[in-house]
């Protein structure tokens, strides 16, 4: 199980594996992920079979998966860096229609759910 998918699932009240699979389904559908960037263009940098690998519980998620999640569930995600306490990294859905905000901490190698607002 990946701490990112666990954190998102916990705050969204969705089982961890369902969260992972829905994010992977979103990536596989090749919907736009960021302004001016198609999903296939971004995951091409990650190598072949990226989505297939990401479906496995042993794989860690990151920024690509966070952006897919915000697009999928219309949430804003703030990632607070616990290592150097810089300004949080903000992820917004493409349509900018936000239903709630999820706050997660990142320690440099681990994500932890904090709150849903």
C-alpha positions as CSV (number, residue, x, y, z in Angstrom):
1,X,0.0,0.0,0.0
2,X,1.3,3.5,-0.8
3,X,1.0,6.3,1.7
4,X,-0.2,8.7,-0.9
5,X,-3.2,6.6,-2.0
6,X,-3.9,5.8,1.7
7,X,-3.8,9.5,2.5
8,X,-6.1,10.5,-0.3
9,X,-8.5,7.6,0.3
10,X,-8.7,8.3,4.0
11,X,-9.6,12.0,3.4
12,X,-12.0,11.2,0.5
13,X,-13.5,8.3,2.5
14,X,-12.8,5.8,-0.3
15,X,-10.9,2.5,0.3
16,X,-7.2,2.8,-0.6
17,X,-7.2,0.3,-3.4
18,X,-10.3,1.9,-5.0
19,X,-8.6,5.3,-4.8
20,X,-5.5,3.9,-6.6
21,X,-7.5,2.1,-9.3
22,X,-9.8,5.1,-10.0
23,X,-6.7,7.3,-10.4
24,X,-5.1,4.8,-12.7
25,X,-8.4,4.6,-14.7
26,X,-8.3,8.3,-15.0
27,X,-4.7,8.2,-16.2
28,X,-5.5,5.4,-18.7
29,X,-8.4,7.4,-20.2
30,X,-5.8,10.0,-21.3
31,X,-8.0,13.0,-20.2
32,X,-6.1,16.3,-19.9
33,X,-4.2,16.4,-16.6
34,X,-2.8,19.9,-16.7
35,X,-3.4,23.0,-18.8
36,X,-1.9,22.3,-22.2
37,X,-0.6,18.8,-21.3
38,X,-2.2,15.5,-22.1
39,X,-1.7,12.6,-19.7
40,X,0.1,10.5,-22.3
41,X,2.7,13.2,-22.7
42,X,3.4,13.3,-19.0
43,X,3.5,9.6,-18.3
44,X,5.7,9.0,-21.4
45,X,8.6,10.4,-19.2
46,X,7.9,7.6,-16.7
47,X,8.6,4.7,-19.0
48,X,6.5,2.0,-20.6
49,X,3.8,0.3,-18.6
50,X,3.6,3.1,-16.1
51,X,-0.1,2.8,-15.4
52,X,0.1,-1.0,-15.2
53,X,2.9,-0.7,-12.6
54,X,1.0,2.0,-10.7
55,X,-2.0,-0.3,-10.3
56,X,0.1,-2.5,-8.0
57,X,0.0,-1.7,-4.3
58,X,3.8,-1.7,-4.0
59,X,4.1,1.4,-6.2
60,X,4.4,4.9,-4.7
61,X,2.4,7.7,-6.1
62,X,3.4,11.3,-6.6
63,X,2.5,14.6,-8.3
64,X,1.0,12.9,-11.4
65,X,-1.4,10.9,-9.2
66,X,-2.3,13.9,-7.0
67,X,-3.2,16.0,-10.1
68,X,-5.3,13.1,-11.5
69,X,-7.1,12.9,-8.1
70,X,-7.9,16.6,-8.0
71,X,-9.3,16.4,-11.5
72,X,-11.3,13.3,-10.7
73,X,-12.9,14.4,-7.4
74,X,-12.9,18.2,-7.9
75,X,-10.9,18.8,-4.8
76,X,-8.0,21.1,-4.0
77,X,-4.9,19.4,-2.5
78,X,-2.4,21.2,-0.4
79,X,0.8,19.3,0.2
80,X,2.7,20.7,3.2
81,X,6.4,20.0,3.3
82,X,7.4,18.8,6.8
83,X,11.1,18.9,6.0
84,X,11.7,22.5,5.3
85,X,8.2,24.0,6.0
86,X,8.1,26.0,2.8
87,X,4.8,27.2,1.3
88,X,2.4,24.3,0.6
89,X,2.3,23.0,-3.0
90,X,-1.3,23.6,-4.3
91,X,-3.0,21.2,-6.8
92,X,-6.2,22.4,-8.4
93,X,-8.6,20.7,-10.8
94,X,-8.5,21.8,-14.4
95,X,-12.0,23.2,-14.3
96,X,-11.2,25.1,-11.0
97,X,-14.5,23.8,-9.5
98,X,-13.4,22.9,-5.9
99,X,-15.8,21.1,-3.6
100,X,-13.3,20.8,-0.7
101,X,-9.6,21.0,0.3
102,X,-7.5,18.1,1.3
103,X,-4.3,18.8,3.3
104,X,-1.6,16.2,3.4
105,X,2.0,16.4,4.8
106,X,5.0,15.2,2.9
107,X,8.2,14.3,4.8
108,X,10.4,13.8,1.8
109,X,9.5,10.1,1.4
110,X,6.1,9.7,3.1
111,X,2.6,11.3,2.8
112,X,0.3,11.6,5.8
113,X,-3.3,12.7,5.7
114,X,-4.1,15.8,7.9
115,X,-7.6,17.1,7.2
116,X,-10.4,17.8,4.8
117,X,-11.9,21.3,4.8
